[in-house]
Amino acid sequence: MKKLSLCIVIVLLFTFFSPVKAHSSTHGDFFTELIVEIWSVLWAINNLSVEFGDYPYATDMDYISFNPNATGLYNAKNYRGVFNAGALFMSFPTKTEISYGVQTSFKAYIYKFFGPDAEIYTLSKNFSLNNAVLGSRLGLRFSTFQFKYICMATYWQWIHWALAENQNGFVFGIDYEIYPVKPIIIRGRVGFVFLKDDTFVEFDNTLGFIVNRYEVYVGHRAWLNAQEPHINSKDLSGLTAGMRIYF
């Protein structure tokens, strides 16, 4: 708490004595900077004071907590993460064949509000590597806010995509987690995939049920062509299913 209090004091001092604000030329600039700085204070209070339990809905423990001693979270941690392994059942709208694949991902906060966000997936017809979609991502995630029932983060990744040809690019978007009532977990992300020749909007939403630290889920995933939305031959969407392990 001493470190958190010191951090809050520093941010507050910057908020009210910012040299940039002192030289603002218009009222619009002043209020814009004030809003940004107030948001920075709220972000710091939320993300630097948060503590984590072992996994969602653990007995007598809140997964996201701000007063561990009061909630029974005596073994609170400064980190949390989840490992995912699942299957993909997807298709292009102009084709009748279903493509099958596997995906695995690793997401974590190594300290309260930031950490790695990585993923590998493959998708092909009859598990053949001919014309297979192969993808790998590596990047970081940063918490926007974290509360007991809902959390949100931004993710930024480098991506390697292999379809007809190899392409590299980057991905960014919003990632959310909702813990409405035991044992239900709702997770998802909405983002943009920028490749050399293509731009996609991605959606990945799942509904899961957790037992201890193991979650079984089903969901829907899609990559939709954003560069030429009237041409859907490059769209790819379908069902996902798998298991997550929380740590």
Backbone bond lengths (Angstrom), bond angles and torsions (degrees), N, CA, C in turn:
res aa  C-N    CA-C-N  psi(-1)  N-CA   C-N-CA  omega(-1)  CA-C   N-CA-C  phi
1 M - - - 1.456 - - 1.529 111.94 -
2 K 1.330 116.95 -31.67 1.464 119.00 179.34 1.516 110.81 -63.30
3 K 1.362 116.04 -42.19 1.460 119.26 179.65 1.516 110.77 -65.62
4 L 1.351 116.31 -41.12 1.458 119.81 178.91 1.519 110.92 -63.21
5 S 1.339 117.26 -44.07 1.464 121.15 -179.90 1.517 111.06 -61.41
6 L 1.327 116.66 -41.45 1.459 120.78 178.83 1.519 110.48 -63.52
7 C 1.333 116.78 -42.69 1.465 121.09 179.44 1.524 110.65 -62.00
8 I 1.331 116.58 -44.18 1.466 120.40 -179.00 1.518 110.53 -63.57
9 V 1.333 116.96 -41.39 1.467 120.79 178.95 1.523 110.66 -60.97
10 I 1.333 116.84 -43.02 1.471 121.08 -179.56 1.524 110.56 -62.99
11 V 1.355 116.17 -45.29 1.462 119.72 -179.79 1.522 111.04 -64.69
12 L 1.337 116.94 -40.76 1.464 120.42 178.14 1.521 111.57 -62.35
13 L 1.334 117.23 -42.80 1.452 120.92 177.85 1.520 110.92 -60.48
14 F 1.337 115.52 -41.59 1.463 119.22 178.57 1.517 110.59 -65.23
15 T 1.355 115.94 -37.46 1.462 120.41 -178.83 1.517 112.48 -60.62
16 F 1.330 116.41 -45.04 1.465 119.90 -172.72 1.530 114.49 -95.53
17 F 1.324 116.58 -11.09 1.468 118.80 -179.73 1.520 111.62 -127.49
18 S 1.332 115.87 26.64 1.457 120.24 -178.66 1.524 110.73 -64.22
19 P 1.355 118.11 128.22 1.459 120.33 177.85 1.516 112.52 -66.38
20 V 1.348 115.35 -25.62 1.463 118.09 178.21 1.514 110.31 -68.19
21 K 1.366 115.53 -43.21 1.457 120.21 179.93 1.526 111.00 -63.38
22 A 1.322 116.78 -35.82 1.460 120.48 -177.34 1.518 111.88 -63.51
23 H 1.336 116.34 -24.03 1.455 119.43 -178.45 1.520 111.99 -106.93
24 S 1.348 117.10 14.91 1.460 119.12 178.69 1.523 109.84 -62.11
25 S 1.322 116.44 135.62 1.462 120.31 -174.17 1.512 112.71 -90.15
26 T 1.336 118.57 -20.80 1.455 120.75 -177.41 1.519 109.94 -134.26
27 H 1.337 114.51 161.69 1.464 119.42 175.50 1.520 110.66 -63.73
28 G 1.357 116.85 -34.29 1.459 120.34 178.52 1.513 111.63 -60.48
29 D 1.335 116.51 -44.43 1.458 120.73 178.21 1.521 110.70 -62.25
30 F 1.306 115.98 -42.51 1.463 120.75 -178.29 1.524 110.95 -60.13
31 F 1.346 116.74 -49.68 1.458 119.97 -176.56 1.531 111.47 -70.64
32 T 1.325 117.42 -33.49 1.464 120.12 176.34 1.522 110.68 -62.78
33 E 1.344 115.68 -46.94 1.461 120.00 179.60 1.526 111.08 -66.06
34 L 1.344 116.02 -36.94 1.468 119.38 179.10 1.526 111.12 -63.26
35 I 1.341 116.43 -43.24 1.462 120.55 178.98 1.526 110.87 -62.93
36 V 1.338 116.33 -43.95 1.460 120.59 179.49 1.524 111.10 -61.53
37 E 1.318 116.61 -42.45 1.451 120.18 -177.25 1.529 112.07 -72.56
38 I 1.329 117.40 -36.35 1.467 120.14 174.82 1.525 109.98 -64.40
39 W 1.332 115.92 -41.97 1.465 119.61 176.53 1.526 110.49 -60.69
40 S 1.335 117.51 -39.03 1.461 120.99 178.75 1.522 111.35 -61.93
41 V 1.334 116.45 -39.83 1.464 120.64 178.25 1.530 110.29 -64.65
42 L 1.335 116.24 -47.03 1.458 119.89 179.90 1.522 111.31 -62.80
43 W 1.344 116.47 -40.54 1.459 120.57 177.65 1.526 110.49 -60.86
44 A 1.332 117.38 -44.95 1.459 121.19 -179.09 1.522 111.13 -63.79
45 I 1.328 117.34 -43.54 1.462 120.46 179.59 1.523 110.47 -61.40
46 N 1.332 116.61 -43.72 1.457 120.66 -177.82 1.520 112.46 -69.18
47 N 1.322 117.47 -50.50 1.461 120.59 -169.83 1.530 114.33 -85.71
48 L 1.327 117.90 -18.13 1.464 119.14 178.28 1.528 112.43 -94.46
49 S 1.336 117.00 -15.15 1.461 119.34 179.79 1.525 112.27 -100.79
50 V 1.335 118.19 -5.39 1.454 121.49 -175.89 1.525 111.39 -72.03
51 E 1.329 116.06 146.38 1.465 123.61 174.04 1.528 108.02 -130.40
52 F 1.343 116.78 155.36 1.460 120.89 -174.60 1.519 112.10 -121.14
53 G 1.343 114.74 145.15 1.448 121.65 171.40 1.519 110.50 -88.77
54 D 1.337 116.54 -175.24 1.464 120.76 -176.96 1.517 112.49 -67.74
55 Y 1.336 116.92 -42.77 1.457 121.82 -178.76 1.522 108.03 -165.29
56 P 1.348 118.53 164.56 1.460 120.13 -177.51 1.526 112.52 -60.51
57 Y 1.314 115.54 139.14 1.461 123.75 176.78 1.525 113.52 62.88
58 A 1.303 117.70 24.34 1.464 119.61 175.10 1.526 109.13 -60.63
59 T 1.319 117.45 147.23 1.456 122.35 -175.78 1.529 110.92 -58.13
60 D 1.337 115.04 125.60 1.469 122.44 176.34 1.530 113.31 57.96
61 M 1.336 116.87 24.66 1.464 120.15 178.88 1.520 109.85 -136.83
62 D 1.306 118.01 135.58 1.455 122.23 170.04 1.521 108.79 -84.51
63 Y 1.333 116.33 134.93 1.463 119.82 178.39 1.523 110.55 -67.53
64 I 1.334 116.22 -39.72 1.458 122.55 176.11 1.527 107.47 -116.17
65 S 1.325 117.34 122.57 1.463 119.90 -175.11 1.515 110.40 -142.56
66 F 1.347 115.38 153.69 1.455 121.58 177.25 1.523 111.97 -122.44
67 N 1.321 116.43 -0.90 1.466 121.43 177.04 1.529 107.90 -147.50
68 P 1.337 117.27 74.16 1.460 121.52 -171.42 1.522 114.04 -55.82
69 N 1.314 118.58 -40.23 1.455 120.07 -177.08 1.518 112.27 -65.48
70 A 1.349 115.69 -31.17 1.458 119.39 -178.50 1.523 112.45 -79.43
71 T 1.341 117.20 -23.65 1.461 120.72 -176.47 1.518 112.93 -104.46
72 G 1.316 118.49 3.57 1.458 121.14 -179.91 1.509 113.89 84.93
73 L 1.328 117.30 8.31 1.463 121.49 -178.67 1.526 109.25 -88.93
74 Y 1.342 116.65 66.71 1.457 120.31 -172.82 1.523 112.26 -74.98
75 N 1.325 116.77 -24.24 1.460 120.57 179.36 1.524 109.94 -102.75
76 A 1.303 116.10 44.53 1.458 121.01 -177.49 1.522 111.20 -64.13
77 K 1.355 115.13 148.90 1.457 121.83 -178.23 1.526 110.12 -119.35
78 N 1.322 115.30 159.95 1.459 122.28 174.00 1.521 112.08 -96.46
79 Y 1.323 117.85 3.54 1.459 121.69 -177.81 1.535 108.98 -137.13
80 R 1.312 115.15 158.66 1.462 121.56 171.86 1.516 108.65 -159.67
81 G 1.318 116.34 158.20 1.452 119.26 -179.49 1.512 111.89 -165.17
82 V 1.333 115.63 172.20 1.453 121.37 179.90 1.527 108.87 -147.72
83 F 1.338 114.77 136.70 1.466 122.20 175.71 1.513 108.37 -110.07
84 N 1.329 117.04 133.95 1.461 122.38 -175.06 1.524 110.46 -123.81
85 A 1.325 116.27 136.35 1.461 122.47 171.45 1.518 107.45 -135.94
86 G 1.329 117.08 128.03 1.456 118.67 -175.36 1.514 113.17 -156.11
87 A 1.327 114.48 -177.63 1.461 122.69 -179.23 1.519 109.96 -117.66
88 L 1.337 115.55 152.71 1.464 123.31 178.67 1.523 109.35 -119.89
89 F 1.332 116.40 137.61 1.464 122.74 175.26 1.525 105.98 -132.21
90 M 1.340 117.00 96.50 1.455 120.49 -169.27 1.527 110.97 -133.79
91 S 1.332 115.64 165.99 1.459 120.21 179.69 1.514 110.52 -154.53
92 F 1.332 116.08 158.76 1.458 122.87 170.50 1.534 107.91 -87.66
93 P 1.345 119.19 143.84 1.469 120.30 -176.99 1.518 113.97 -64.72
94 T 1.335 118.18 -22.38 1.455 120.88 -178.83 1.519 112.42 -90.77
95 K 1.349 116.73 1.72 1.458 120.49 -179.40 1.524 109.02 -127.70
96 T 1.332 115.00 149.06 1.464 119.47 -178.93 1.524 111.91 -92.90
97 E 1.332 117.43 -15.35 1.450 119.11 -177.19 1.525 111.34 -73.75
98 I 1.314 115.07 143.60 1.452 121.77 174.02 1.529 108.66 -94.39
99 S 1.304 116.06 130.58 1.458 120.83 176.00 1.520 109.41 -98.03
100 Y 1.320 116.20 143.28 1.451 121.82 -178.14 1.520 108.93 -115.66
101 G 1.304 115.64 150.29 1.459 118.57 179.09 1.506 112.09 -164.45
102 V 1.307 114.50 -178.65 1.454 121.50 177.85 1.521 108.65 -131.02
103 Q 1.318 115.85 153.95 1.445 120.88 177.03 1.517 109.09 -140.45
104 T 1.305 115.71 147.81 1.456 121.13 174.39 1.518 107.78 -142.53
105 S 1.317 116.17 141.47 1.461 119.66 -177.58 1.520 110.02 -145.59
106 F 1.328 113.93 159.90 1.460 121.55 179.31 1.520 107.43 -138.96
107 K 1.337 116.24 121.24 1.456 121.89 178.56 1.522 108.38 -129.29
108 A 1.323 116.23 137.43 1.462 118.28 -178.65 1.510 111.20 -157.67
109 Y 1.328 114.85 156.43 1.455 122.49 164.60 1.525 105.86 -108.35
110 I 1.322 116.20 108.68 1.455 118.92 -179.04 1.526 111.04 -76.21
111 Y 1.330 116.12 -20.88 1.458 121.45 170.35 1.517 109.62 -151.34
112 K 1.291 117.16 99.87 1.458 126.69 170.86 1.521 115.38 56.90
113 F 1.350 118.86 -57.42 1.461 119.25 -168.53 1.523 115.14 -132.46
114 F 1.333 120.57 1.20 1.457 120.07 177.97 1.517 110.18 -145.92
115 G 1.329 115.55 155.30 1.448 119.48 179.10 1.515 111.67 175.73
116 P 1.335 117.91 -174.71 1.463 122.06 -176.31 1.526 112.64 -78.71
117 D 1.315 115.45 154.39 1.462 122.86 176.17 1.526 106.62 -143.01
118 A 1.330 117.20 104.02 1.462 121.70 -173.37 1.524 110.63 -130.76
119 E 1.334 115.60 154.08 1.467 119.73 -177.37 1.525 110.08 -157.87
120 I 1.335 115.14 146.14 1.469 122.86 172.69 1.522 107.45 -134.52
121 Y 1.331 117.51 135.63 1.457 119.98 177.52 1.522 110.20 -149.16
122 T 1.326 115.44 154.93 1.455 122.30 176.08 1.514 108.48 -139.74
123 L 1.321 116.56 146.54 1.457 121.43 -176.61 1.522 108.29 -146.07
124 S 1.334 117.37 125.90 1.454 120.20 -177.04 1.520 110.74 -155.84
125 K 1.313 116.86 161.90 1.454 122.27 176.16 1.525 108.67 -84.02
126 N 1.316 116.28 128.61 1.472 122.37 179.55 1.521 112.35 55.14
127 F 1.335 116.22 30.29 1.462 122.78 177.15 1.532 112.19 58.75
128 S 1.320 116.26 28.24 1.458 121.21 177.15 1.525 109.45 -93.88
129 L 1.326 117.02 144.23 1.456 121.10 178.93 1.521 112.80 -80.64
130 N 1.327 117.21 -6.37 1.464 120.32 176.95 1.528 109.20 -71.13
131 N 1.326 116.03 123.34 1.468 122.68 -178.06 1.524 112.80 58.94
132 A 1.316 116.72 29.57 1.463 120.57 179.56 1.520 110.54 -79.19
133 V 1.313 114.96 148.56 1.455 121.36 170.87 1.522 107.54 -90.08
134 L 1.312 116.34 120.18 1.460 121.51 178.79 1.518 108.25 -122.11
135 G 1.306 116.90 128.84 1.454 119.79 -177.69 1.510 112.26 -138.14
136 S 1.309 115.50 145.08 1.467 120.98 173.77 1.520 107.96 -142.47
137 R 1.335 114.94 143.50 1.457 121.39 -178.27 1.521 109.73 -135.82
138 L 1.322 114.07 147.54 1.455 119.76 175.49 1.519 108.01 -147.91
139 G 1.338 116.48 127.86 1.454 118.75 -178.53 1.513 112.79 -170.10
140 L 1.339 114.85 -157.72 1.462 121.98 -176.58 1.517 109.97 -129.51
141 R 1.330 115.77 155.83 1.452 122.70 174.18 1.522 108.98 -125.83
142 F 1.332 115.94 142.74 1.460 121.98 -179.53 1.522 108.70 -129.71
143 S 1.316 116.43 128.84 1.456 121.08 -178.76 1.521 110.75 -66.06
144 T 1.330 116.50 136.89 1.458 122.64 169.65 1.525 109.33 -90.94
145 F 1.340 116.07 -50.05 1.463 121.14 171.60 1.526 108.29 -157.96
146 Q 1.331 115.96 156.87 1.453 122.08 179.91 1.524 109.74 -139.26
147 F 1.334 115.59 123.13 1.455 121.68 176.17 1.522 109.01 -134.14
148 K 1.314 115.95 174.73 1.460 121.26 -174.66 1.519 112.38 -59.15
149 Y 1.335 117.04 -41.03 1.453 120.52 -173.96 1.527 114.49 -103.04
150 I 1.318 118.40 -16.77 1.459 120.44 -177.31 1.524 110.26 -151.13
151 C 1.332 115.42 140.44 1.469 122.50 176.93 1.527 108.17 -135.64
152 M 1.331 115.42 150.79 1.458 120.27 177.91 1.519 109.49 -140.87
153 A 1.336 115.84 144.99 1.467 121.24 -179.32 1.524 109.32 -144.59
154 T 1.315 116.31 163.52 1.455 122.18 169.08 1.523 108.33 -108.10
155 Y 1.321 116.37 146.71 1.462 120.12 178.13 1.523 109.39 -127.03
156 W 1.334 114.40 144.09 1.462 123.07 -178.54 1.519 107.32 -134.68
157 Q 1.349 116.75 121.86 1.460 119.94 -173.27 1.534 112.23 -138.47
158 W 1.319 114.76 148.47 1.462 121.61 163.52 1.514 106.89 -86.18
159 I 1.343 117.93 141.51 1.459 121.00 -177.98 1.525 110.51 -130.31
160 H 1.316 115.66 140.01 1.469 122.26 169.74 1.518 107.14 -115.48
161 W 1.314 116.77 123.86 1.459 122.44 -173.92 1.525 108.50 -124.43
162 A 1.317 118.00 126.47 1.461 122.24 179.92 1.517 109.23 -122.59
163 L 1.320 116.61 111.51 1.461 121.24 174.72 1.529 106.74 -127.45
164 A 1.315 118.02 -103.56 1.456 119.51 174.54 1.527 110.10 -72.11
165 E 1.344 116.28 -31.12 1.455 122.06 176.83 1.521 108.64 -148.49
166 N 1.313 115.32 161.80 1.460 120.34 -179.70 1.523 109.91 -76.23
167 Q 1.313 115.93 134.54 1.459 121.43 177.05 1.525 109.31 -137.40
168 N 1.308 115.37 143.08 1.457 121.74 173.34 1.518 108.87 -114.84
169 G 1.321 115.92 155.16 1.442 119.57 179.39 1.512 110.91 -172.29
170 F 1.325 116.29 -157.99 1.456 119.62 178.31 1.530 110.03 -140.73
171 V 1.320 115.19 159.14 1.458 123.03 -175.86 1.520 108.45 -131.78
172 F 1.318 117.07 139.95 1.463 119.44 168.76 1.515 108.76 -146.77
173 G 1.336 115.54 153.51 1.444 119.18 -179.78 1.514 112.28 179.70
174 I 1.330 115.32 -166.17 1.462 123.56 -178.10 1.526 109.27 -114.73
175 D 1.307 115.07 135.18 1.459 123.50 -179.13 1.527 108.23 -118.59
176 Y 1.335 118.35 133.58 1.465 119.86 -178.70 1.534 111.20 -130.99
177 E 1.328 115.28 154.57 1.459 123.84 174.83 1.527 107.84 -134.58
178 I 1.335 117.09 134.41 1.459 122.09 177.73 1.526 108.65 -128.73
179 Y 1.342 115.37 129.38 1.463 121.89 179.33 1.529 108.03 -120.03
180 P 1.355 117.89 79.45 1.475 120.53 -171.65 1.521 113.42 -72.74
181 V 1.322 116.80 -47.81 1.459 121.37 -178.07 1.530 108.11 -162.75
182 K 1.309 116.90 142.95 1.456 121.12 -179.74 1.526 110.10 -61.55
183 P 1.356 118.61 133.82 1.471 130.43 6.67 1.530 112.63 -106.19
184 I 1.331 118.93 26.74 1.460 122.40 -171.35 1.532 111.16 -86.34
185 I 1.334 115.52 136.73 1.462 122.38 174.22 1.526 108.44 -132.64
186 I 1.313 116.69 128.93 1.462 122.68 175.95 1.525 108.05 -113.82
187 R 1.310 115.81 125.44 1.468 120.54 -179.34 1.522 109.10 -132.47
188 G 1.332 115.91 154.82 1.453 118.82 176.42 1.508 112.98 -176.20
189 R 1.318 113.78 173.79 1.457 120.46 176.03 1.516 110.14 -152.46
190 V 1.323 114.86 149.30 1.456 123.22 175.76 1.516 106.69 -131.80
191 G 1.332 117.09 126.10 1.449 118.53 -175.68 1.520 113.18 -156.90
192 F 1.328 115.14 -176.55 1.455 123.32 178.59 1.519 109.88 -121.36
193 V 1.324 115.48 136.89 1.463 122.79 177.95 1.523 107.56 -113.21
194 F 1.335 116.69 115.44 1.451 122.10 -179.62 1.528 109.51 -106.79
195 L 1.338 116.12 112.35 1.459 122.16 177.50 1.526 109.31 -112.49
196 K 1.303 115.65 176.32 1.463 120.68 -177.50 1.519 111.91 -59.06
197 D 1.338 116.69 -45.05 1.459 121.00 -174.89 1.523 114.08 -112.41
198 D 1.312 117.70 -8.84 1.462 120.48 -174.01 1.522 110.90 -139.77
199 T 1.335 114.85 155.09 1.458 122.40 172.61 1.530 107.97 -130.66
200 F 1.319 116.21 130.39 1.460 120.89 -177.97 1.519 110.40 -124.82
201 V 1.340 115.19 150.58 1.458 121.87 164.88 1.525 106.39 -99.10
202 E 1.316 117.21 130.69 1.452 119.76 -178.86 1.523 111.24 -113.19
203 F 1.332 114.62 142.58 1.457 123.02 174.64 1.520 108.02 -129.61
204 D 1.311 116.32 135.61 1.463 120.60 179.15 1.528 107.67 -147.75
205 N 1.333 116.96 102.22 1.459 121.71 -175.39 1.524 110.17 -126.09
206 T 1.333 116.84 138.25 1.453 120.89 -178.21 1.526 111.19 -136.59
207 L 1.326 114.89 154.57 1.460 123.58 172.87 1.517 106.94 -121.28
208 G 1.324 116.89 122.22 1.448 120.53 -174.94 1.514 113.47 -126.80
209 F 1.337 114.15 162.67 1.462 122.56 176.68 1.522 107.62 -129.78
210 I 1.320 116.25 126.40 1.451 120.55 -172.10 1.521 111.34 -107.58
211 V 1.338 116.10 139.81 1.456 124.49 172.36 1.522 106.58 -128.96
212 N 1.324 116.09 118.66 1.469 120.69 -171.03 1.523 108.44 56.07
213 R 1.334 118.40 -123.60 1.469 119.93 -179.59 1.531 112.00 -101.97
214 Y 1.332 117.80 13.26 1.459 121.37 -176.33 1.527 110.28 -111.95
215 E 1.335 116.15 126.16 1.458 122.15 179.96 1.523 109.98 -113.69
216 V 1.317 116.82 129.94 1.460 122.94 172.14 1.527 107.33 -104.46
217 Y 1.332 117.40 132.08 1.457 119.83 -173.56 1.523 112.39 -137.49
218 V 1.326 115.14 159.50 1.467 123.95 168.10 1.526 106.11 -131.98
219 G 1.326 116.03 155.75 1.462 117.37 -177.63 1.511 113.13 -169.43
220 H 1.325 114.46 -169.19 1.464 122.47 -179.69 1.525 108.43 -134.41
221 R 1.334 115.71 136.60 1.464 120.58 179.74 1.522 109.18 -132.95
222 A 1.331 116.48 142.23 1.461 120.03 -178.10 1.518 110.86 -149.66
223 W 1.332 115.00 144.00 1.463 123.22 167.96 1.530 106.28 -118.69
224 L 1.319 118.32 114.71 1.457 122.68 -175.67 1.521 110.21 -112.55
225 N 1.308 116.32 134.42 1.454 122.92 -176.83 1.527 110.36 -65.18
226 A 1.323 116.99 113.57 1.465 121.34 -179.33 1.525 112.41 -95.93
227 Q 1.327 116.40 -18.55 1.460 120.27 -177.30 1.530 110.81 -74.22
228 E 1.335 115.78 -39.73 1.458 122.11 176.86 1.529 107.85 -134.46
229 P 1.349 118.09 76.70 1.463 121.06 -172.89 1.520 114.63 -61.01
230 H 1.356 117.72 -21.25 1.462 120.26 179.55 1.522 111.31 -78.43
231 I 1.331 117.27 -10.54 1.464 121.55 177.94 1.530 107.26 -108.77
232 N 1.326 117.53 109.59 1.460 120.13 -174.37 1.524 113.69 -101.45
233 S 1.346 117.50 10.51 1.461 119.59 -177.15 1.522 112.36 -66.24
234 K 1.345 117.17 -19.83 1.460 120.50 179.96 1.529 112.03 -96.62
235 D 1.330 117.21 -5.67 1.461 120.07 179.14 1.528 109.89 -65.31
236 L 1.303 115.00 145.26 1.458 120.94 -179.76 1.514 108.05 -140.01
237 S 1.335 117.61 123.96 1.454 119.88 -178.12 1.518 110.50 -152.41
238 G 1.342 114.69 161.36 1.451 118.84 179.33 1.514 111.99 166.57
239 L 1.330 115.90 -164.35 1.449 122.73 -173.81 1.522 112.08 -97.51
240 T 1.313 115.13 152.74 1.464 121.30 174.86 1.529 108.49 -129.84
241 A 1.318 115.84 155.45 1.464 121.69 175.96 1.520 108.07 -157.27
242 G 1.323 116.22 148.61 1.450 117.84 -179.54 1.517 112.69 173.31
243 M 1.331 114.61 -159.79 1.462 121.59 -177.82 1.510 109.89 -136.25
244 R 1.334 116.01 144.50 1.456 122.54 174.94 1.531 109.09 -120.11
245 I 1.315 114.51 147.74 1.457 121.21 175.95 1.525 108.09 -122.67
246 Y 1.323 116.84 124.82 1.471 122.15 -178.60 1.527 109.96 -96.98
247 F 1.324 114.84 144.50 1.472 119.44 177.87 1.523 109.74 -144.03
